[in-house]
Amino acid sequence: MFLRSHLRDGGRVPASVQPYFFLSYAHTPRFGPGGPDPDMWVERLFRDLCNHIMALTSLPAGSEVGFMDREIRNGEGWSERLGAALATCRVFVPLFSPRYFASQMCGKEWFAFAQRAIQVGAVSDQKTEAIVPALWVPVPPSQLPLPAERLQFNHSTFGERYVTDGLYGLIKLRGYAEQYEHAVYELARHIVGVAETVRLKAVRPLDYRVVPSAFGPAGGRPGSPSARTLHVTVAAASRHDLPEGRSAEYYGENALEWNPYHPASRRPVAYVAEELVKNLNYQTTLASFDDEAGHFDSKQPPTRPEILIVDRWAVEDEHRRQRLAAFDQEHRPWINVVVPWNRYDHQSRAKEEELARRLEETLPVKMSQGRAACRAAANGVASMETLGQILPQVVEAAAQQFLRHAQAYPPAGHTPTERRRLVGPMGMSDPPPAPFPPTAHPYGPGGNDAADDSTETDRGDADDSQS
């Protein structure tokens, strides 16, 4: 289709073939062999939205108004085409339903688009939200994963029946044709408003097959948002206690304002990491290493996985270096290290070998553990884009270690003869999922590492192959 011929040009797609919106939905299996295709109603909604958007905008005839992946799940190059559409569309429209949030494939689409918005927001230091949710089937708030729960969106403006029955109810039930037309028109207007306001720039496509789900791991419970937490600690100086001669342009009033990727990024790395982790369905907390030093206790079981973001320049301060060295001696494998490193920072580049050596000497255990989880994270993350690529792998490795070391709690109502299961702080009773593929490269064609060759086509349903 339209995107494949443009993927060779560095992953960029001309504006003339960028879809205006991406409709993300969970495939509904047919009931019985030869039964009617339930997704025909989604196709009708898609066509109606495209017609309204063409009428509401000045898009030229022949423009790609919308994109939905129904036709390409079993086709050649489906991953590349999905990745390109998610990297170039202006608005992401998820069709909420219980089936949608149970689908790992839908979660991957959400993650890829939201990560793009986070990257663009880091450059502008402005909130960039281009997700316009639609209710296909109403979902109780308790069943929403955190990324969906955080969306500030007022569905009531689309009509009372829309809120209670969703688009599926309006399109299927007799007598609600007028309410359906009103809701779809208002949805189209909202899509156009967001597209014209946000102006989300295109980025290089991710490989859809190997990105994680924004709804958490398979087997997780989407209805327990408070169960998944992760803590991010930053070990860096403020502009008030820098090493002699070090430029203050990368630093702020405290460690959380450290911005190693200045001037390419205007947002401190701690807050970008926080958004990226939230996009993995975690509640996130932030702290400075200087404020937390001395409060670690390796004898206590962990309460959450953690990420330590370290500035190599931090070891130039002898007191901080000693605290980091003492921290390294404590056995806390559920804390993974990430080392941002901007090679366009001339001072850092001039002292790279010396600073890297000193950090290795200060944190030998953590650096070795970090390389085992993700080599790039410990060796130096060269850009904000790369940070977005490697952080899911780092988070997954920390979560795996947390599950191995967290205190086990017996399930409610257990008897002494029952086998105990870990259902504690992570709220997961199923076995932990496999880690994010360590050799998988998040880019499609042209990636340096071998990507998963699987041609997975399901969207969380058993008989997608019928479509």
JOBEL-V383351 format. One record per backbone hydrogen bond with DSSP energy under -1.0 kcal/mol. CO is the residue of the C=O (numbers start at 0). NH is the residue of the N-H. If there is no record, write none. Layout:
co-><CO CO>
nh-><NH NH>
This chain:
co-><2 3 7 8 13 14 18 20 21 23 31 36 37 38 39 40 41 42 43 44 45 46 47 48 49 50 51 52 59 62 63 64 66 68 71 74 76 77 78 79 80 81 82 84 86 90 91 92 93 95 95 96 99 102 103 104 105 106 106 107 108 109 110 111 112 113 114 115 116 117 118 119 120 121 129 133 134 135 139 140 144 145 150 154 155 158 159 160 161 164 165 166 167 168 172 175 176 177 178 179 180 181 182 183 184 185 186 187 188 189 190 191 192 193 194 206 212 216 220 223 227 229 230 231 232 233 234 237 242 247 249 251 253 254 257 258 260 267 268 269 270 271 272 273 274 276 277 282 284 286 287 288 291 296 304 305 306 307 308 310 311 312 313 316 317 318 319 320 321 322 323 326 329 331 333 335 337 338 341 344 345 346 350 351 352 353 354 355 356 357 358 362 363 364 365 366 367 368 369 373 374 375 376 380 382 383 384 385 386 389 390 391 392 393 394 395 396 397 398 399 400 401 410 414 423 441 443 462 463>
nh-><5 6 9 11 16 17 89 66 92 94 34 39 40 42 43 44 45 46 47 48 49 50 51 52 53 54 55 56 62 64 19 20 22 71 74 77 80 81 82 83 84 85 86 88 202 21 131 23 133 135 136 100 102 106 107 108 109 110 213 111 112 113 114 115 116 117 118 119 120 121 122 123 124 265 91 95 166 167 142 143 148 149 152 157 158 162 163 164 165 168 169 170 171 172 175 179 180 181 182 183 184 185 186 187 188 189 190 191 192 193 194 195 196 197 198 209 215 219 223 226 282 284 306 286 308 288 310 240 245 250 258 238 256 257 268 261 264 271 272 273 274 275 276 277 278 279 280 229 231 233 291 292 294 299 230 335 232 337 234 313 314 315 316 320 321 322 323 324 325 326 327 329 331 334 305 307 309 380 344 348 349 350 354 355 356 357 358 359 360 361 362 366 367 368 369 370 371 372 373 377 378 379 338 340 386 387 388 389 390 393 394 395 396 397 398 399 400 401 402 403 404 405 413 417 426 206 446 465 466>
